[in-house]
């Protein structure tokens, strides 16, 4: 009897602990923090991070620095955006979903354009860019 109760209690505790750890990760990796409509920004790259959990670009847009999040490293490089695709100082166009918080200069990009080359880092979402909302 005590063994069963201990086993059930352990399972419940482990499940709750796993859920509490997973929730912030899911919130970060999802789209819930972004607007539904697409936005476009154009600026100059000031910093590039090629790593996980997401590739990021810091982009100077008229004096404001925007954090542009791309896909995780694997899908971003699969789209062709590698360490040789862009450099600090390059002009970039980013199209994606900006933060719901209008004061936050942050976007989750689905497409970026650098040196005339287009990188669809979320191709399933990028196909909807030109469709009416």
N, C-alpha and C positions, 0 to 999 in steps of 0.2 A: 504494500500500500504506500509506504513512504517513498519507495523507489519510483513508483509511477508519478506521485505528486512532484517529486524532485525533478524528474525528467520533463514533465509538462511545464513546470516553472522555468526550467532552464531554456526550453524551446521558446517560451513566450519572451523571456528576457533577451535572448539572442535575436529574435525577430524584431523586437522594439529597438534594440541597439542598431541593427542593420538598417532599419527604416530611418532612424535619426541621422545616420551617417550618409545615407543615400539621398535624402531630401535636398540638402544644399547642393549636392553635385548635380542633381536633376534640374534644379532651378537655374544653375549656372549654364548648363548645356542646352537648355530648352530655348524656346522663343517667347515665353510668357512675358519677359521683360521688354519686348519690342513692340512697336506699332505694327498694325496689320498692313499698312500701305508701304509702298516702296518710296525711298528718298534717294537723292543723288548728291554727293559732295565731290568737289574737285579741289585739290590742293597739292602740297609738296610733302613727300615722305620725310619725316624727321627721325624715325626709328623703326627698325624691323626686328621682330622676334619670330624665329622659325623654330617652333617647339610645341609641346602640348601644355595645357589642354587645347589651346587654339593658337594658330598663327595670328599675330597682331601687327598692325601698322599704326604708328602715330603719325597723323597727317595735320599739317598746318593749313588751316582753311581760313584765310583772311585774318591771321593773328590768333585764332583759337585752335588749340590742339585737340583733335578728335582721335579717339581710340577706335580703330576699325578692326573688329574681330572677324577673322576668316574661319574656315572650317578647321578641324584638327589637322595635324601635320600630314597624315597619310592622304586624306582626300584632297588637301590643298596641293600637295606635290603631284598627286595623280592628275590634277587639273592643269599641271604644267608650271605652277608657280613654285619655283625652286630658289635657292640662294642666288642664282645668277639672273633671275627674272627682273629684279629691281634693286635699286640702291638708294641710300639716303640722298636726297636732293632731286630724285626723279618726280615728275608730275604724275599724279594718279587720279583716276575717277573711280569712285566706289559707289555701287548701287546696292541698296539693301534696306534693312528695317532698323530705324533709329530707336533709341531708348524711349520708353513711355514717359520718362521724366524729361520734360523739355529743357531743363537746366543742365542735363547731362549730355556732354558732347561725346556720344558713344553710339556706334552702329554695328550691327551684325551684317556684314556684306555677303551678298550671294554672288556678286560679280565685281571684279575689279579690272580696270584697263590701265596698263602701264606700257609706255613706249609703243602705243598702237596695237598691242596684243591684248586680247580678252581672255580672262581666266574666270570660268564659271565654277566657283568652289562649292556651290550647292546647286548643281545643274537642274535638279528637279524643281527647285524654286525659281531659278533664273529663267526657266522657260515661260514664267508668268509675268516677267517684267513688262513686256509690251502689251499685255492684255488689259482691257479696261477693268477698273476695280469694281 
